[in-house]
Amino acid sequence: MIESYNEIGTEGHDLNKYRDLFDHAKEYKEFIKLHAGFIPRTYAKLVMREGEQGALKTARENDYVS
């Protein structure tokens, strides 16, 4: 997951800080479900410019969210 994020992520977060948490969740995947994400900066800027609804519309049009 960290490698995939490093390849496609545009936010620049250091996910290695969470490696222990990810490893623990992976080890106990029958019991632990992680749901998380970072909004890309491009969409964060849209929220500031167009508001939440405008950013959601654009995100849906680009299949970023459903």
C-alpha positions as CSV (number, residue, x, y, z in Angstrom):
1,M,0.0,0.0,0.0
2,I,2.8,2.4,0.9
3,E,4.5,1.7,-2.4
4,S,1.3,2.3,-4.3
5,Y,0.7,5.6,-2.5
6,N,4.2,6.7,-3.3
7,E,3.6,6.0,-7.0
8,I,0.2,7.7,-7.3
9,G,-0.2,10.0,-4.3
10,T,0.1,13.7,-4.9
11,E,-0.2,14.9,-1.3
12,G,3.3,14.1,-0.1
13,H,2.3,12.4,3.2
14,D,4.8,10.1,4.9
15,L,2.8,6.9,5.3
16,N,5.9,5.1,6.8
17,K,4.9,6.7,10.1
18,Y,1.8,4.5,10.1
19,R,3.6,1.2,9.1
20,D,3.1,-0.4,12.5
21,L,-0.6,0.3,12.4
22,F,-0.9,-1.0,8.8
23,D,1.0,-4.2,9.7
24,H,-1.1,-4.7,12.8
25,A,-4.3,-4.2,10.8
26,K,-3.1,-6.6,8.1
27,E,-2.2,-9.2,10.6
28,Y,-5.7,-9.0,12.1
29,K,-7.6,-8.2,8.9
30,E,-10.5,-10.5,10.0
31,F,-11.2,-8.1,12.9
32,I,-9.9,-4.7,11.7
33,K,-11.1,-2.8,8.8
34,L,-9.3,0.5,7.9
35,H,-11.1,3.2,6.0
36,A,-9.0,6.3,5.3
37,G,-7.8,8.6,2.6
38,F,-6.3,11.9,1.8
39,I,-8.1,14.4,-0.4
40,P,-5.8,15.4,-3.3
41,R,-4.7,19.0,-3.2
42,T,-6.4,19.6,-6.5
43,Y,-9.8,18.8,-4.9
44,A,-8.9,20.7,-1.7
45,K,-8.3,23.8,-3.8
46,L,-11.7,23.2,-5.5
47,V,-13.4,23.1,-2.1
48,M,-11.8,26.5,-1.4
49,R,-12.8,27.9,-4.8
50,E,-16.1,26.3,-5.5
51,G,-17.3,25.0,-2.2
52,E,-18.0,21.4,-1.1
53,Q,-20.7,20.7,-3.7
54,G,-18.7,22.0,-6.6
55,A,-15.7,19.9,-5.6
56,L,-17.9,16.8,-5.1
57,K,-19.4,17.3,-8.6
58,T,-15.9,17.5,-10.2
59,A,-14.7,14.5,-8.2
60,R,-17.7,12.5,-9.3
61,E,-17.2,13.5,-12.9
62,N,-13.6,12.2,-12.7
63,D,-14.7,8.9,-11.0
64,Y,-12.8,9.9,-7.8
65,V,-15.8,9.3,-5.6
66,S,-19.2,7.7,-6.3
